[in-house]
Every structure is written in C-alpha cells, then in structure tokens.
Amino acid sequence: AIIKPNNNTLSSITALPAGVGGKVLQVVQDTKTDQFETSSTSFAAVTGLSAAITPNATSSKILIMCSTSAIHVATTSAGGETLIRFYNGTTAIGDEYQVAKSRQDGSYSQEVGGGGTAMFLYSPSTTSETTINVYARITNGSAGRIGQSGHGSTLTLMEVAG
C-alpha cells in the first residue's frame, strides 16, 4: 500500500506492525484442464488437482480455494449432487461442498446445474510440506464431472501468517 503523509511524500508499507496477523506469505496454484468423472458415492481423488505448500510456521493457516465447472448426470428419476471435499494427503478436512445438482421428476425431465467455488481455512500446525488434494463423489444418479468438457479447475493455496 502507498500512503501519503502530510508532507506529501510517498512511502511504502513493507511490513505489518508487530502483533498483527493475516499477512500472506506465499501462494501456490494448480490448474487442471481435462475432465474428471466419477460414478462413486464414496470420495475419489480428482486426478491432477492437488498442490503442495510448506508453511513457514506452525501458527500459519492455509486458505484453500477451489473453483471448477461441474455437472451432475442423472438418467433415471433419481437426481443427485456432485460434491467435492479437500484432503490433506488422504485425510478429509473441512466440509463437503456441492458443485453441481440435478433433479428429475417422474417424466424424466432433468434439471442440471454446475460450477462452484469452495473455500476452507485450514490450520495444519506444521512446517512440513502439506499436500492438499481435491476429491469428488456423487450422492445419487449416474455420474459427476469436475472440469466439465475440459473447462478447467483451479486449486489455490494461500499461506496466511497466524
């Protein structure tokens, strides 16, 4: 940020005052450009959508953000959802996030929606490399697609000083 004191000279702020947290220390990003599809009702790793970050301090937090196009496919009268969840390696963290939903009535009319963003503030309490993976599953129906038709997905990890 640039400030302009009363003497009209410009100065840069290069550090936050002592005791003020929230400074972004590093940002890591992974982009997936191909489509991932699952028909599983159990979480499965979204191939090619993971990122590793090494926190500078055990008090650091990691803001995890994922943005993706997504579709839920249902070819019977049962609709459902496509959900994603973040994992630290193979351990689930945070909540499930709905990124697509479909609903069909008895005449098999279909409503499909897709695309979403999920965010979670994670406290890994380590200075060891931490690999965040995106997993996906469906609740019902035929299939869920992440990065529908290759429209892409982005996973961003942002280390924030604690």
C-alpha positions in Angstrom: 0.0 0.0 0.0 1.1 3.5 -0.7 0.5 6.2 1.9 0.8 9.9 1.5 1.7 11.6 4.8 1.0 15.3 5.5 4.4 16.4 4.0 3.2 15.0 0.6 6.0 12.4 0.2 5.1 8.9 -0.8 6.1 5.9 1.4 5.6 2.2 1.1 4.4 0.0 3.9 6.7 -3.1 3.7 5.6 -4.9 6.9 2.6 -5.1 9.3 3.0 -3.8 12.8 4.1 -6.3 15.4 1.2 -8.5 16.6 -0.9 -8.0 13.5 -1.5 -11.3 11.7 -3.0 -12.0 8.4 0.0 -11.3 6.1 0.0 -13.5 3.0 3.3 -15.4 3.0 3.0 -17.5 -0.2 0.6 -18.6 -2.8 0.6 -21.9 -4.7 -1.8 -22.8 -7.5 -2.6 -25.9 -9.7 -4.8 -25.9 -12.7 -6.5 -28.9 -14.3 -7.7 -28.6 -17.8 -9.1 -32.0 -18.5 -12.4 -33.6 -17.3 -12.6 -35.9 -14.3 -15.7 -38.2 -14.0 -16.8 -40.4 -11.1 -19.9 -42.6 -10.6 -18.9 -43.4 -7.0 -20.8 -42.4 -3.9 -17.5 -42.5 -2.0 -14.9 -39.8 -2.3 -12.3 -40.4 -5.0 -9.2 -38.2 -5.7 -9.7 -35.9 -8.7 -6.7 -36.8 -10.8 -4.4 -33.9 -11.4 -5.9 -31.5 -9.0 -3.6 -31.2 -6.0 -1.0 -28.7 -4.7 1.8 -28.8 -2.1 2.8 -26.0 0.3 5.3 -25.8 3.1 4.1 -23.5 5.9 6.7 -21.1 7.3 5.4 -21.5 10.9 3.2 -23.9 12.8 0.8 -21.0 13.6 0.2 -20.4 9.8 -3.2 -21.0 8.3 -3.7 -22.2 4.7 -6.7 -20.7 2.8 -7.7 -23.4 0.4 -9.8 -22.3 -2.6 -11.1 -24.4 -5.5 -13.0 -23.1 -8.5 -14.4 -25.6 -11.0 -17.0 -26.2 -13.6 -19.1 -29.3 -12.7 -22.0 -31.3 -13.9 -24.2 -33.9 -12.2 -25.8 -36.5 -14.6 -28.9 -38.5 -13.7 -30.6 -40.7 -16.4 -33.3 -42.1 -14.2 -35.9 -40.4 -12.0 -33.3 -40.1 -9.2 -31.5 -36.8 -9.2 -28.5 -36.1 -7.0 -25.4 -33.9 -6.4 -21.8 -33.7 -7.2 -19.7 -32.9 -4.2 -16.1 -32.0 -3.6 -14.0 -32.1 -0.4 -10.5 -31.2 0.5 -8.0 -33.7 1.8 -4.6 -33.4 3.4 -3.0 -36.3 1.7 -5.7 -39.0 2.3 -7.2 -37.4 5.4 -10.5 -35.5 4.9 -10.5 -31.9 6.1 -13.4 -29.4 6.2 -16.8 -29.9 4.8 -18.3 -31.3 1.6 -19.2 -28.6 -1.0 -21.9 -29.0 -3.6 -20.7 -28.0 -7.0 -23.5 -29.4 -9.1 -27.0 -30.7 -8.7 -29.6 -32.4 -10.8 -33.2 -33.2 -10.3 -35.6 -35.3 -12.4 -39.3 -35.8 -12.0 -41.3 -39.0 -12.9 -41.3 -38.0 -16.6 -37.5 -37.8 -16.6 -37.4 -34.1 -17.0 -34.0 -33.1 -16.0 -32.6 -30.0 -14.2 -28.8 -29.8 -14.1 -26.6 -27.1 -12.6 -22.9 -26.9 -12.4 -19.9 -25.0 -11.4 -18.8 -23.8 -8.0 -16.3 -22.5 -5.6 -15.2 -24.0 -2.3 -13.1 -22.4 0.4 -11.7 -23.6 3.7 -9.3 -22.1 6.2 -7.1 -24.9 7.4 -4.7 -25.0 10.4 -2.2 -27.7 9.6 0.0 -26.9 12.7 3.2 -28.0 10.9 6.2 -26.7 8.9 6.3 -29.9 6.9 5.2 -30.0 3.3 1.4 -30.3 3.1 -0.3 -31.7 0.0 -3.9 -30.7 -0.5 -6.0 -32.9 -2.8 -9.5 -32.4 -4.2 -11.8 -35.4 -4.0 -15.2 -35.8 -5.6 -18.3 -38.0 -5.2 -22.0 -38.2 -6.2 -24.9 -38.7 -3.8 -27.1 -40.5 -6.4 -27.6 -40.6 -10.1 -25.2 -41.7 -12.9 -22.1 -39.5 -12.7 -20.4 -36.4 -11.6 -17.9 -34.4 -13.7 -15.3 -32.0 -12.4 -13.9 -29.7 -15.1 -16.9 -30.5 -17.4 -15.8 -30.8 -21.0 -12.3 -29.6 -20.2 -13.4 -26.2 -18.9 -10.9 -26.3 -16.2 -10.5 -26.3 -12.4 -8.1 -24.3 -10.2 -6.8 -25.1 -6.7 -5.2 -22.3 -4.9 -3.4 -22.5 -1.5 -2.6 -19.3 0.3 -0.4 -19.3 3.5 -1.6 -16.7 5.9 0.6 -15.7 9.0 -1.1 -16.7 12.2 
